[in-house]
């Protein structure tokens, strides 16, 4: 598969874990036309290794995989590893007993798909869990970006000592500063300078300023 460029979304990655090659082939035939990036493992030990390097968006996990760790034990180990703990695991099993389903949820699984496979059910469950995974990842990125943006924002809080006559502001060390200098230093504000209509009349009484009013937009 070609490496996508920056304008091409990366296909969701799915890891298929089953000790029977025929089951892996069947699931791959169902999922390949959907454009997923697929990987597989034939036992729990290999699944742990592949998951840590592949970092899939979803793991389809068989339960019975003798002689090594079964699907439940493998899922427990995945959830104990911070690198793979957030990857959703869907169990694929012929066992329909309530005890097996409960055990799957207890060890960290999100769902299960019964055997024999039904194509539409496999596709529906895979799509749902992949979409949830990608939405959570997108939300995490947005939160990270927001926190990064907020880290650069300067805010002013509390009481601000200001001279009643000249309007200078006193800093924490007792020094007085022009208010625009103080705000520029302690916030992200920038300033442009003009002169309001009232000050223009007071400072330049000889000029004809009759066309100025005291509305908010009237500056010179």
N, C-alpha and C positions, 0 to 999 in steps of 0.2 A: 504494500500500500504506500502511495506517495505521501511524503510529508506535507501537510497542509500549510499554505502560506498564511500571512497575517489576516487575509480577508476570508479565509475558509474556516468555518467552525470545525473544531476537532471532534471527530465522531465519538460518541460515548463508548467506554470500554467495559467489556463484560468478561468475567472469568468463569469458565464452566469447569466444575469439579465432579468427576465421576470415574469410577474404576472400570467401567465398561466402555470401550471405544465406540461401540455402536450407538450408545446413548449420546455420547459427545457429538458424533457425526449427525445424529438426528436433530439435536438442538442447534447445531451450527447451520444446518440446511434451513431451519426455520428463521434464524436470526440474520444470516448473511445478507439476504436481499434487503434488509432494513438498513444496511450500511454501518452496522456496529463494528467496532474494533474488537475482535475476539481473541481470547487466549484460553488455554485449557491445562488441567492438571489431572492426573489419574489417581492421586492419593492425597491424604490430608497434609502430609509432610511437604510434598511438592507444592501443594496449594498455598501454604504459608510462605514459601520462598517466592513463588510467582507473584503473590499478592503484594509483597513488600517492594518488589521491583516494578511491577506493572501498574499498581495503584488503580484498580478498576473502579468504575462507578457502580458496579453491581456484581455480586457473586451468586451464581446458581450452584448450590451445594447438594450433592448426593448425601444420603445419611449413612448407608451401609457401604463401607469401603475396606473390607478386610485385606491384609492383616493389621494394618496401621491404625491410627486414630480415626474414629468415625466422624461423620459430619458435625455432630454436636460438640465433640471435643475440639475439632478444628475451629469451629465458630467461636468457642470460648477463648481459644488462644488468639484468634484474630481480634476479638473485642478487648483483650488485655494489652494489646500492642497499640500505643498511641498513633502509630503510623497507619494502622488499618482499622482502628476502632470505629470510625465513622462510616465505613463502607457497609451498605446494606447487604444482608445475606438472605436469600430466598432458598428454602430447602426444596429439593426435588426428590420425591420419595414415593414408593408404592404403598407405604404405610399410611393408612387413613385413620388409625386409632387416635382417640382424643389424647391419650397419654403421650404419643409421639409428637403430636402437634404442640401440646403444652410444653414438652421438653425443648422443642425447637425455639419457642418464644422465650423460655426461661434462660436459655444460653445466649440470647441476643439476636435471634433471627427475626426478620420483619414479616415474613410471609412464607407460604409453601405452595408448590405446584405438584399435583398428584400425577403419578404414572398410571396408565399409559398417557403420553402427551397428547394434548389437543392444541393444535397450532394456534388458534385464535386466543385461547386462554393463556398460552405461553407469551404471545405477543402483547396481550393486554396487560398482564402483570409486569412484564419487563418494562414496557413503556411507562407505566405508572411509577414504578420505583426509580427508574432513571430520571424521569422528569422531576420528581421530588428531590432526588440527590442533587441535580443540577441547580434547582431553585435554591436549595440550602447553600450550595457553594457560591452562587451568585450573591445571595444575601450576606454571606460572610465577607465576600470581597467588598461589597458596598459599605458594610460596617467598618472594615479596615480602612477604606478610602476616606470615610467620614471622620474617623478618629485621626487619621493623618492630617486631614484638612483642619480639624479643630485644634490640633497641636500647634498650628501656625497662627491661630487667631488670638489676638491680645484683647482682653476685655477689662473695662474699668468698673470697679465695684466700691461701694462705700461712699463716705462723705468726701467731697473735694473742696479743700479750703481755697477760697477765691477772694481777692481784694475787692471791696465794695466800690473803690474809687477807680483804680486803673485796670481792674479785671485780671491781674496777674494771678497765677496759681502757685500755691506753695507745695513743694514736694515733701517726701518723707524725711529728708535731711534738713528741712527748714529753709531751703532756698526758694526764691520766687522766680517764676518763669512766665514768659508770654504764653497765653493759653494755647495758641496754635503749636508752639514748640513742645509744650507738655503733652498735648494730645497726640502729636506725631510720634513722640517717643514711647508713649504708653498704649498706643492702639495702632490699627492699620489705616488710620485716616491720613489723607493728603489734603493740602489746601491750595486754593487759588484765591487771588485777592482782587477785590473790587471796592467800590464805595457806595454806600446806600444814599438815597435821595436826601434824607435828613442831614447827614454829615456833609454831603456835597454842598448844600445850601449854606451850611455854617462855615465851611472852610473856603468856599469860593463865592462869596456874596455878590461879586461883580459880574458873574456869569449868568446868562439867561437860562435858568433851569426850570422854566415854567411848564415845560412839557413832561417833567418827571412827577410822578405821584408816589405815594408811599405803599404801593402794592409790593408783594414779595419779589417780583421780577425786576424792580426798578433799581439797578445798580449802574454805576458809571465805570 
